[in-house]
């Protein structure tokens, strides 16, 4: 079982749910290692978003409020930082602000950028997992450290009924190393 193969299987699993929709940068067109893990996802479930991270998560929030389950893909934590307003002030607070009426579910897929064989510089390799765990109160964060962790984590994110959204943190270096 290889890390990248398990991610592909997880995306295939998510794609089978009629409520899921995948959106982000390089989901329909090549551009990141994550693109390859979406190769079996039907094109009608893929929405390519320009480099506009806050808008992307805002769209994801709107889809979730309308009973879809968006899989919002941010290829690096550093890019997800640009959607912090939508993440902290909206997605994380929907249930509280609505007094329990809205329990949205967004699955956010991000990565600690690959440093090998070529270091892409520091704006692409941040790991903000611990910082966001301190700020978020209703969004769960799961690191995917081993291939065996991948499918159970994505199954949990999809099947959970507690009204929580999930950020799944991948390791870019593991695509070729594990």
N, C-alpha and C positions, 0 to 999 in steps of 0.2 A: 504494500500500500504506500503510494507516494503522495506527498503533500498536495501537489498540483492536481493529481488525479482525484483525490478526495474532494478538493474544492469543486472540480467539474461535476462530480457525482452529487455534491450538495446543491449546486445550482440546478442540476437536472431535477432533483427532488423538489426544490422550491417552485420550479416552472410548472410542475404538474398541478399545483393548486390554482383553481380558476380565479382567485382573488389577487394573485401576485402579478406584479409588473416591475420590471427592472429599469432603472434610470440612472444616468450619470454620464461621465466623460468616457469615451472609448468603450461603450457597451455594444453599439451596433457596428462601429468601425474600429479597425485595429488602432492600438496606441499604448496599451499597457499589458503587462503579464496577465492581468485579470481578464482581459478581453478573451483570451483563449479558453478560460473556464466557462464562458457563456456560449461556446460553439454549438451546443445542442439545444439552446433555448430558442423557441420559436420567435422569428423576427417580429411578429405582431406584439410580443411582450416586451420588446426593447425600445426604449425612448432615449435617443441621444440628446444630451444636454450640452450647451456650450459651456465654456469656462465661466460659470456664474454659480458658485457653490451655495450662496445664501438662497438664490432663486431655486436651485435644485432641491434643497431641503424644504423650502416653502411649498413647492409643488408636491413633494412627498407628504408633507403634513396635510395638505388639502386632499390628496388622494386617500390618506388614512382616515380623515374625517368623513369620507364618502365610502367607507367600508372596503377599500382596496387594501392590500398589503404590499406597500412599495418596498423594493429592495433598492436602496439608494446607495450607489457605489461612488466612493471617494478614494481614488487610488493611493492616497497618502494621508496620514494624520494631519500633515501640514496643510493640506487642502481643506480638510474638514474644519480646521480652525476658522476658515472664512465663513462657515455656516453656523458659528457659535450662537448668534442671536436666535436663529430658528431652533437650534437644539436646546439651549438653556431656557430661553424665555417663552418658548411655545411648546415644542414637543414634550419636554420634561414637565410642563405645567398644565397640559390640557385637562387631565383628570381633576386636578385641584381647582382650576379655574371654573370648571363646569360642575363642581360639586358632585363628581362621580358619574355624570351623565355621559361623558366621552372617555372611552378607554381605547385610545388609538394604538395601532401597532405598526411601527416602521422598523424594518431591518436595515441597519446601516453597516455597510461593508467597507472597511478601511484597512490600511496596512502601514506597518513600519517599513519604510523603504529599503530596498536592497542596497547593500554596500559592496557586494562582491559580484562580479570581478572588478567592477568600476564604481568608485564612490561618487554619487551624483551631487554631492555637496550637502550642506547641513539643512537647507530648506526642504529637503526631500526625505530625511531619515528620522524625523522626530517621533518620539513615543510619548504621547500625552495621556496615556491610559490612567495613571494614578492621579493626575491633576483633575481629570474629568470625573473620576469616581468620587472625588471630594465635592464636586459642584452639582452633579446630577442626583436627583432624589428618586426619580421613577424610571430612569433609563438604565438598563443593565449593561455591563461591559464584560465581554468574555474574550480573553486572549486565546488564540489558536496556536498552541506551542508544538503540538505533535500531530501527525497525520490522523491518528486515532481520535483526536479531539474534534475534528472538523464536522463530520456528519452529525454526531450527537448535539453539538452546539447549534447548528443550523436547524435541526429538528426542534430543539427546545425553543428557538427564536420564533419559528413558525407556529408551533402547536401550543405555545403558552396561552393560558386563558386568564392571566392575572392583569391584563391591560398594560403590560410593560412593553416598551420598545427595547431593542437590543442593538448594541454596537458590537460587531465581531471584528477583532483585530488580528489580521494576518501578519506574517513575517515574510517580506519579499525575498529574503535570502533563502528561505526554505523551499521555494518553488523548484529550485535546482539542487538543493542540498539534502533534502529529506524525502 
